[in-house]
Amino acid sequence: MRGTRRPSPWLVGALAASAAGDVALMGTSRRAWTAGVGSFLVAQGCYTRHLAELGAARALRRRPVPALAFGTAWALTNAVLGPRTGALRRPLLVYSAALAATGASSNALGGRLAVGGWAFVASDLLIGLDLAGVEVPARDAAVMATYVTAQYLLVTGALERARPA
């Protein structure tokens, strides 16, 4: 088809890794949790790499506010919740840094991508609160609503931005 392009392998990788993470997190063992978090770590890395291809790195150099905001939020969240997550603290520290990078990169590009980045952070913050022992009413429904919204907005926003002029 004329005027169309294949999606970036980084975008496809983000979705594939997310799907693998979803499947892994259906399990209840520590191994399943580790595989799920590892898959989502790969997904965040793929999203961040794809967003860099779309101009996020240049945008953050010109206007570093999103990077500063997400970096500060990452530090504060980990300082407050980290001590309550026990043995999960280090893996969550690493994963949340990758999530913050995706959030900052998506926000630097604006539009759907920005909202998608915020939705992914909100989804995973709800999970983090649960892991830290904080009760959130209707958490599972809120996690799924923000997660699906995040994936939709990140993918459609990236495809829209990458569309040939």
N, CA, C and O of each residue as an XYZ file, in Angstrom:
660
protein
N       0.852     -1.174      0.000
C       0.000      0.000      0.000
C       0.896      1.234      0.000
O       1.823      1.349      0.802
N       0.609      2.127     -0.888
C       1.418      3.336     -1.038
C       1.219      4.275      0.153
O       0.102      4.463      0.634
N       2.341      4.868      0.625
C       2.267      5.858      1.693
C       2.209      5.263      3.096
O       2.070      5.999      4.073
N       2.315      3.938      3.207
C       2.314      3.353      4.542
C       3.699      2.797      4.842
O       4.467      2.461      3.941
N       3.987      2.712      6.111
C       5.258      2.166      6.553
C       4.999      1.064      7.557
O       3.949      1.017      8.199
N       5.962      0.189      7.679
C       5.882     -0.819      8.731
C       6.165     -0.147     10.066
O       6.953      0.795     10.139
N       5.524     -0.630     11.115
C       5.826     -0.051     12.426
C       7.276     -0.360     12.809
O       7.849     -1.362     12.380
N       7.836      0.496     13.599
C       9.195      0.314     14.091
C       9.317     -1.020     14.829
O       8.403     -1.413     15.554
N      10.434     -1.712     14.649
C      10.629     -2.944     15.427
C      10.648     -2.674     16.934
O      10.333     -3.562     17.726
N      11.013     -1.460     17.331
C      10.999     -1.108     18.756
C       9.569     -1.040     19.282
O       9.300     -1.453     20.410
N       8.661     -0.525     18.474
C       7.257     -0.459     18.885
C       6.665     -1.861     18.956
O       5.950     -2.192     19.902
N       6.962     -2.681     17.957
C       6.495     -4.069     17.963
C       7.095     -4.808     19.163
O       6.408     -5.585     19.826
N       8.372     -4.564     19.434
C       9.021     -5.192     20.585
C       8.372     -4.797     21.902
O       8.229     -5.623     22.803
N       7.979     -3.526     22.012
C       7.314     -3.068     23.239
C       6.006     -3.810     23.451
O       5.689     -4.218     24.569
N       5.254     -3.981     22.387
C       3.979     -4.695     22.513
C       4.193     -6.174     22.794
O       3.482     -6.758     23.611
N       5.165     -6.788     22.126
C       5.443     -8.211     22.354
C       5.915     -8.448     23.788
O       5.474     -9.390     24.446
N       6.807     -7.594     24.262
C       7.298     -7.737     25.638
C       6.175     -7.494     26.641
O       6.114     -8.162     27.673
N       5.295     -6.553     26.353
C       4.149     -6.307     27.233
C       3.236     -7.529     27.278
O       2.766     -7.918     28.347
N       2.989     -8.126     26.124
C       2.149     -9.328     26.083
C       2.800    -10.456     26.879
O       2.121    -11.166     27.620
N       4.114    -10.622     26.729
C       4.821    -11.650     27.498
C       4.705    -11.361     28.995
O       4.523    -12.278     29.796
N       4.811    -10.086     29.367
C       4.663     -9.711     30.774
C       3.272    -10.001     31.297
O       3.107    -10.478     32.420
N       2.269     -9.711     30.479
C       0.892     -9.997     30.894
C       0.700    -11.487     31.163
O       0.096    -11.876     32.162
N       1.221    -12.312     30.261
C       1.088    -13.764     30.431
C       1.849    -14.226     31.673
O       1.325    -15.006     32.467
N       3.069    -13.753     31.841
C       3.871    -14.160     33.003
C       3.187    -13.785     34.308
O       3.212    -14.557     35.266
N       2.578    -12.609     34.354
C       1.954    -12.158     35.596
C       0.647    -12.879     35.921
O       0.052    -12.645     36.973
N       0.200    -13.755     35.019
C      -0.950    -14.606     35.347
C      -0.547    -15.673     36.361
O      -1.389    -16.215     37.078
N       0.745    -15.965     36.410
C       1.245    -16.926     37.391
C       1.309    -16.312     38.778
O       1.174    -15.100     38.940
N       1.514    -17.150     39.764
C       1.530    -16.665     41.141
C       2.874    -16.867     41.828
O       3.037    -16.467     42.980
N       3.829    -17.472     41.155
C       5.122    -17.733     41.778
C       6.046    -16.524     41.682
O       5.805    -15.594     40.911
N       7.082    -16.558     42.461
C       8.116    -15.509     42.407
C       8.757    -15.477     41.019
O       9.052    -14.404     40.493
N       8.971    -16.650     40.431
C       9.553    -16.748     39.095
C       8.649    -16.072     38.058
O       9.138    -15.376     37.168
N       7.346    -16.273     38.173
C       6.402    -15.644     37.247
C       6.445    -14.122     37.404
O       6.421    -13.388     36.416
N       6.508    -13.657     38.654
C       6.572    -12.215     38.900
C       7.849    -11.631     38.302
O       7.820    -10.581     37.661
N       8.968    -12.320     38.517
C      10.246    -11.844     37.989
C      10.220    -11.804     36.464
O      10.697    -10.844     35.859
N       9.666    -12.840     35.845
C       9.557    -12.859     34.380
C       8.654    -11.732     33.888
O       8.937    -11.106     32.867
N       7.571    -11.476     34.612
C       6.661    -10.396     34.222
C       7.322     -9.036     34.305
O       7.228     -8.239     33.371
N       7.987     -8.765     35.411
C       8.660     -7.474     35.574
C       9.787     -7.338     34.552
O       9.990     -6.264     33.984
N      10.518     -8.430     34.321
C      11.581     -8.396     33.313
C      11.042     -8.103     31.926
O      11.651     -7.351     31.164
N       9.907     -8.690     31.596
C       9.289     -8.430     30.293
C       8.854     -6.976     30.171
O       9.044     -6.352     29.128
N       8.275     -6.442     31.231
C       7.859     -5.040     31.181
C       9.051     -4.087     31.192
O       8.966     -2.982     30.657
N      10.153     -4.503     31.795
C      11.380     -3.714     31.711
C      11.843     -3.627     30.255
O      12.225     -2.556     29.783
N      11.808     -4.744     29.555
C      12.148     -4.748     28.125
C      11.170     -3.865     27.352
O      11.577     -3.100     26.477
N       9.882     -3.972     27.676
C       8.871     -3.155     26.985
C       9.151     -1.665     27.162
O       9.088     -0.899     26.201
N       9.459     -1.257     28.390
C       9.740      0.166     28.624
C      10.987      0.598     27.858
O      11.032      1.697     27.305
N      11.993     -0.266     27.827
C      13.195      0.047     27.049
C      12.891      0.204     25.568
O      13.410      1.110     24.915
N      12.051     -0.676     25.040
C      11.662     -0.579     23.624
C      10.858      0.693     23.356
O      11.090      1.385     22.365
N       9.916      0.994     24.244
C       9.144      2.230     24.077
C      10.069      3.449     24.098
O       9.955      4.332     23.247
N      10.969      3.494     25.055
C      11.867      4.652     25.165
C      12.739      4.773     23.925
O      12.954      5.879     23.428
N      13.241      3.658     23.421
C      14.067      3.684     22.203
C      13.249      4.173     21.009
O      13.726      4.980     20.210
N      12.023      3.684     20.893
C      11.172      4.127     19.780
C      10.836      5.614     19.902
O      10.844      6.338     18.906
N      10.548      6.061     21.100
C      10.244      7.480     21.303
C      11.459      8.340     20.979
O      11.312      9.458     20.484
N      12.651      7.833     21.251
C      13.868      8.563     20.861
C      13.952      8.694     19.342
O      14.355      9.738     18.830
N      13.575      7.647     18.628
C      13.545      7.713     17.155
C      12.574      8.782     16.670
O      12.785      9.406     15.631
N      11.518      8.980     17.432
C      10.500      9.969     17.048
C      10.876     11.394     17.462
O      10.142     12.337     17.166
N      12.012     11.556     18.142
C      12.482     12.887     18.492
C      12.456     13.230     19.966
O      12.694     14.382     20.329
N      12.171     12.255     20.833
C      12.066     12.556     22.268
C      13.390     13.039     22.857
O      13.399     13.954     23.681
N      14.496     12.440     22.449
C      15.789     12.848     23.022
C      16.083     14.314     22.689
O      16.522     15.080     23.547
N      15.836     14.691     21.440
C      16.041     16.102     21.048
C      15.104     17.021     21.822
O      15.509     18.088     22.283
N      13.859     16.603     21.959
C      12.876     17.419     22.674
C      13.270     17.588     24.144
O      13.102     18.668     24.709
N      13.787     16.539     24.758
C      14.188     16.631     26.166
C      15.433     17.499     26.351
O      15.595     18.145     27.387
N      16.307     17.513     25.350
C      17.472     18.409     25.446
C      17.037     19.867     25.354
O      17.595     20.733     26.029
N      16.036     20.134     24.515
C      15.538     21.508     24.385
C      14.711     21.913     25.590
O      14.771     23.060     26.032
N      13.944     20.982     26.119
C      13.029     21.271     27.232
C      13.076     20.098     28.221
O      12.305     19.147     28.093
N      13.969     20.168     29.193
C      14.173     19.025     30.090
C      13.145     18.877     31.215
O      13.291     17.999     32.065
N      12.126     19.706     31.233
C      11.159     19.663     32.337
C      10.540     18.270     32.515
O      10.463     17.801     33.651
N      10.097     17.588     31.458
C       9.533     16.247     31.692
C      10.529     15.293     32.347
O      10.157     14.515     33.226
N      11.782     15.349     31.926
C      12.787     14.462     32.526
C      12.976     14.793     34.001
O      13.080     13.891     34.831
N      13.020     16.067     34.328
C      13.167     16.471     35.729
C      11.946     16.062     36.550
O      12.082     15.589     37.678
N      10.764     16.245     35.984
C       9.532     15.894     36.699
C       9.441     14.392     36.949
O       9.165     13.963     38.069
N       9.671     13.597     35.914
C       9.581     12.148     36.087
C      10.721     11.629     36.951
O      10.522     10.686     37.716
N      11.895     12.210     36.852
C      13.010     11.814     37.703
C      12.731     12.102     39.168
O      13.030     11.283     40.037
N      12.161     13.262     39.438
C      11.806     13.623     40.812
C      10.712     12.703     41.342
O      10.787     12.225     42.474
N       9.700     12.460     40.522
C       8.617     11.569     40.942
C       9.148     10.161     41.206
O       8.722      9.501     42.154
N      10.083      9.698     40.360
C      10.693      8.381     40.548
C      11.408      8.323     41.904
O      11.224      7.378     42.671
N      12.217      9.332     42.185
C      12.988      9.352     43.433
C      12.069      9.399     44.652
O      12.273      8.653     45.611
N      11.072     10.258     44.623
C      10.161     10.382     45.761
C       9.341      9.113     45.975
O       9.190      8.648     47.104
N       8.819      8.562     44.898
C       8.013      7.341     45.013
C       8.837      6.201     45.586
O       8.374      5.472     46.463
N      10.058      6.047     45.091
C      10.901      4.968     45.598
C      11.352      5.217     47.032
O      11.517      4.272     47.804
N      11.552      6.477     47.393
C      11.929      6.787     48.772
C      10.799      6.463     49.739
O      11.042      5.983     50.847
N       9.559      6.725     49.320
C       8.414      6.506     50.207
C       7.972      5.040     50.205
O       7.771      4.450     51.267
N       7.822      4.456     49.014
C       7.284      3.097     48.931
C       8.359      2.017     49.009
O       8.092      0.912     49.482
N       9.556      2.322     48.556
C      10.622      1.325     48.504
C      10.839      0.554     49.787
O      10.904     -0.675     49.748
N      10.955      1.225     50.931
C      11.186      0.496     52.179
C      10.063     -0.480     52.538
O      10.261     -1.385     53.348
N       8.907     -0.300     51.948
C       7.757     -1.161     52.262
C       7.637     -2.350     51.315
O       6.728     -3.167     51.459
N       8.559     -2.452     50.334
C       8.442     -3.524     49.340
C       9.413     -4.679     49.567
O       9.451     -5.618     48.771
N      10.187     -4.622     50.629
C      11.051     -5.739     51.002
C      12.026     -6.144     49.911
O      12.732     -5.309     49.346
N      12.053     -7.452     49.621
C      12.995     -7.997     48.633
C      12.711     -7.514     47.215
O      13.552     -7.660     46.329
N      11.550     -6.948     47.001
C      11.197     -6.448     45.661
C      11.768     -5.057     45.395
O      11.677     -4.542     44.281
N      12.348     -4.464     46.410
C      12.783     -3.058     46.295
C      13.718     -2.821     45.115
O      13.486     -1.909     44.322
N      14.759     -3.616     44.985
C      15.733     -3.376     43.903
C      15.140     -3.603     42.520
O      15.311     -2.753     41.646
N      14.444     -4.725     42.287
C      13.840     -4.871     40.952
C      12.859     -3.739     40.627
O      12.792     -3.277     39.488
N      12.102     -3.298     41.632
C      11.159     -2.204     41.402
C      11.878     -0.882     41.147
O      11.398     -0.053     40.374
N      12.998     -0.687     41.778
C      13.801      0.517     41.556
C      14.260      0.583     40.098
O      14.163      1.627     39.453
N      14.761     -0.541     39.590
C      15.241     -0.597     38.203
C      14.072     -0.435     37.233
O      14.136      0.371     36.305
N      13.003     -1.206     37.453
C      11.861     -1.120     36.549
C      11.259      0.282     36.543
O      10.942      0.819     35.482
N      11.102      0.869     37.713
C      10.473      2.191     37.769
C      11.338      3.259     37.115
O      10.811      4.254     36.619
N      12.656      3.074     37.105
C      13.523      4.016     36.378
C      13.246      3.930     34.880
O      13.186      4.952     34.196
N      13.076      2.711     34.373
C      12.748      2.543     32.949
C      11.368      3.132     32.645
O      11.170      3.757     31.603
N      10.431      2.933     33.547
C       9.091      3.504     33.383
C       9.151      5.030     33.365
O       8.473      5.672     32.562
N       9.958      5.605     34.244
C      10.111      7.063     34.275
C      10.719      7.573     32.971
O      10.346      8.644     32.491
N      11.650      6.816     32.399
C      12.241      7.216     31.112
C      11.185      7.214     30.005
O      11.154      8.120     29.173
N      10.327      6.203     29.998
C       9.237      6.178     29.017
C       8.290      7.347     29.258
O       7.864      8.006     28.310
N       7.961      7.605     30.514
C       7.071      8.718     30.833
C       7.639     10.051     30.381
O       6.938     10.855     29.766
N       8.905     10.284     30.686
C       9.535     11.549     30.282
C       9.611     11.664     28.768
O       9.335     12.725     28.207
N       9.983     10.580     28.109
C      10.116     10.614     26.644
C       8.780     10.848     25.967
O       8.689     11.630     25.020
N       7.748     10.178     26.443
C       6.430     10.357     25.832
C       5.902     11.765     26.089
O       5.280     12.362     25.210
N       6.140     12.292     27.268
C       5.685     13.644     27.586
C       6.425     14.707     26.806
O       5.864     15.760     26.503
N       7.665     14.448     26.482
C       8.435     15.407     25.685
C       7.838     15.572     24.290
O       7.989     16.621     23.664
N       7.156     14.526     23.805
C       6.568     14.586     22.465
C       5.131     15.090     22.479
O       4.603     15.483     21.439
N       4.500     15.084     23.635
C       3.165     15.662     23.770
C       2.040     14.810     23.200
O       2.242     13.668     22.789
N       0.862     15.393     23.190
C      -0.326     14.768     22.611
C      -0.686     13.434     23.235
O      -0.573     13.235     24.444
N      -1.129     12.515     22.365
C      -1.521     11.179     22.820
C      -0.383     10.477     23.552
O      -0.593      9.771     24.538
N       0.824     10.689     23.044
C       1.971     10.032     23.663
C       2.128     10.460     25.115
O       2.404      9.630     25.981
N       1.956     11.726     25.381
C       2.082     12.228     26.750
C       1.036     11.600     27.663
O       1.354     11.151     28.764
N      -0.193     11.571     27.212
C      -1.267     10.993     28.026
C      -1.023      9.505     28.225
O      -1.252      8.971     29.310
N      -0.554      8.831     27.166
C      -0.230      7.408     27.283
C       0.870      7.146     28.295
O       0.798      6.187     29.063
N       1.886      7.994     28.299
C       2.965      7.844     29.275
C       2.462      8.015     30.695
O       2.807      7.237     31.585
N       1.641      9.040     30.903
C       1.073      9.255     32.243
C       0.191      8.086     32.656
O       0.210      7.677     33.817
N      -0.579      7.545     31.722
C      -1.461      6.415     32.048
C      -0.652      5.181     32.444
O      -1.038      4.453     33.358
N       0.479      4.941     31.752
C       1.322      3.793     32.115
C       1.895      3.986     33.518
O       1.910      3.049     34.316
N       2.356      5.174     33.814
C       2.891      5.453     35.151
C       1.798      5.271     36.201
O       2.050      4.690     37.257
N       0.598      5.756     35.927
C      -0.507      5.614     36.881
C      -0.831      4.142     37.119
O      -1.023      3.724     38.261
N      -0.891      3.360     36.051
C      -1.176      1.936     36.167
C      -0.160      1.240     37.058
O      -0.519      0.500     37.974
N       1.108      1.487     36.779
C       2.153      0.811     37.543
C       2.306      1.374     38.951
O       2.741      0.658     39.853
N       1.962      2.629     39.155
C       1.966      3.176     40.511
C       0.907      2.480     41.366
O       1.138      2.216     42.545
N      -0.236      2.188     40.786
C      -1.270      1.452     41.514
C      -0.770      0.069     41.924
O      -1.050     -0.397     43.028
N      -0.037     -0.578     41.037
C       0.540     -1.888     41.368
C       1.582     -1.724     42.472
O       1.633     -2.518     43.411
N       2.409     -0.692     42.351
C       3.424     -0.430     43.368
C       2.817     -0.166     44.738
O       3.333     -0.636     45.752
N       1.731      0.580     44.765
C       1.043      0.834     46.038
C       0.579     -0.477     46.665
O       0.704     -0.676     47.874
N       0.046     -1.363     45.839
C      -0.397     -2.666     46.334
C       0.787     -3.458     46.896
O       0.684     -4.053     47.969
N       1.907     -3.466     46.172
C       3.093     -4.193     46.639
C       3.638     -3.612     47.946
O       4.268     -4.319     48.733
N       3.392     -2.328     48.167
C       3.828     -1.675     49.402
C       2.789     -1.810     50.519
O       2.976     -1.275     51.611
N       1.697     -2.524     50.244
C       0.691     -2.759     51.269
C      -0.344     -1.665     51.414
O      -1.051     -1.610     52.420
N      -0.444     -0.792     50.422
C      -1.421      0.298     50.471
C      -2.680     -0.146     49.723
O      -2.621     -0.479     48.539
N      -3.800     -0.149     50.413
C      -5.077     -0.536     49.809
C      -5.608      0.588     48.919
O      -5.653      1.749     49.327
N      -6.004      0.234     47.716
C      -6.615      1.188     46.792
C      -7.936      0.570     46.328
O      -7.933     -0.502     45.724
N      -9.068      1.235     46.605
C     -10.361      0.685     46.176
C     -10.400      0.499     44.660
O      -9.930      1.352     43.907
N     -10.957     -0.612     44.230
C     -11.116     -0.941     42.805
C      -9.778     -0.911     42.060
O      -9.727     -0.551     40.884
N      -8.707     -1.287     42.743
C      -7.364     -1.232     42.158
C      -7.260     -2.026     40.872
O      -6.744     -1.515     39.878
N      -7.737     -3.262     40.863
C      -7.578     -4.092     39.669
C      -8.248     -3.463     38.451
O      -7.678     -3.465     37.360
N      -9.436     -2.933     38.626
C     -10.130     -2.288     37.514
C      -9.388     -1.034     37.069
O      -9.271     -0.768     35.873
N      -8.891     -0.270     38.023
C      -8.151      0.950     37.681
C      -6.843      0.616     36.974
O      -6.454      1.310     36.035
N      -6.160     -0.442     37.418
C      -4.918     -0.852     36.761
C      -5.200     -1.217     35.311
O      -4.513     -0.743     34.406
N      -6.197     -2.048     35.086
C      -6.481     -2.478     33.710
C      -6.940     -1.315     32.841
O      -6.548     -1.219     31.679
N      -7.765     -0.432     33.391
C      -8.243      0.708     32.597
C      -7.088      1.615     32.190
O      -7.009      2.037     31.037
N      -6.195      1.916     33.123
C      -5.074      2.804     32.788
C      -4.049      2.092     31.910
O      -3.448      2.723     31.040
N      -3.840      0.806     32.116
C      -2.881      0.037     31.312
C      -3.330     -0.059     29.853
O      -2.549      0.214     28.941
N      -4.569     -0.440     29.641
C      -5.079     -0.556     28.263
C      -5.071      0.812     27.588
O      -4.699      0.928     26.421
N      -5.476      1.831     28.308
C      -5.442      3.194     27.773
C      -4.017      3.590     27.399
O      -3.784      4.163     26.335
N      -3.070      3.282     28.273
C      -1.667      3.619     28.010
C      -1.162      2.953     26.738
O      -0.573      3.608     25.879
N      -1.393      1.666     26.623
C      -0.914      0.942     25.435
C      -1.548      1.525     24.166
O      -0.862      1.757     23.170
N      -2.852      1.756     24.213
C      -3.554      2.293     23.045
C      -2.975      3.660     22.644
O      -2.673      3.894     21.473
N      -2.829      4.542     23.615
C      -2.360      5.898     23.302
C      -0.891      5.916     22.882
O      -0.519      6.682     21.993
N      -0.060      5.098     23.499
C       1.349      5.055     23.092
C       1.488      4.518     21.669
O       2.262      5.054     20.876
N       0.750      3.470     21.346
C       0.864      2.888     20.004
C       0.251      3.815     18.956
O       0.888      4.108     17.944
N      -0.969      4.277     19.185
C      -1.596      5.136     18.166
C      -0.875      6.472     18.047
O      -0.759      7.019     16.950
N      -0.394      6.998     19.158
C       0.361      8.250     19.120
C       1.670      8.084     18.362
O       2.053      8.956     17.582
N       2.358      6.967     18.589
C       3.617      6.716     17.884
C       3.382      6.513     16.395
O       4.124      7.039     15.565
N       2.350      5.749     16.059
C       2.059      5.523     14.632
C       1.651      6.816     13.935
O       2.034      7.066     12.792
N       0.879      7.622     14.628
C       0.456      8.910     14.055
C       1.660      9.817     13.830
O       1.750     10.487     12.801
N       2.572      9.841     14.772
C       3.740     10.704     14.672
C       4.713     10.218     13.595
O       5.391     11.019     12.952
N       4.772      8.906     13.409
C       5.703      8.332     12.431
C       5.139      8.315     11.018
O       5.861      8.002     10.072
N       3.864      8.644     10.859
C       3.206      8.586      9.549
C       3.929      9.518      8.574
O       4.244     10.658      8.915
N       4.188      9.030      7.372
C       4.845      9.899      6.374
C       3.983     11.110      6.050
O       2.757     11.015      5.996
N       4.621     12.227      5.839
C       3.887     13.477      5.533
C       3.357     13.481      4.131
O       2.722     14.450      3.714
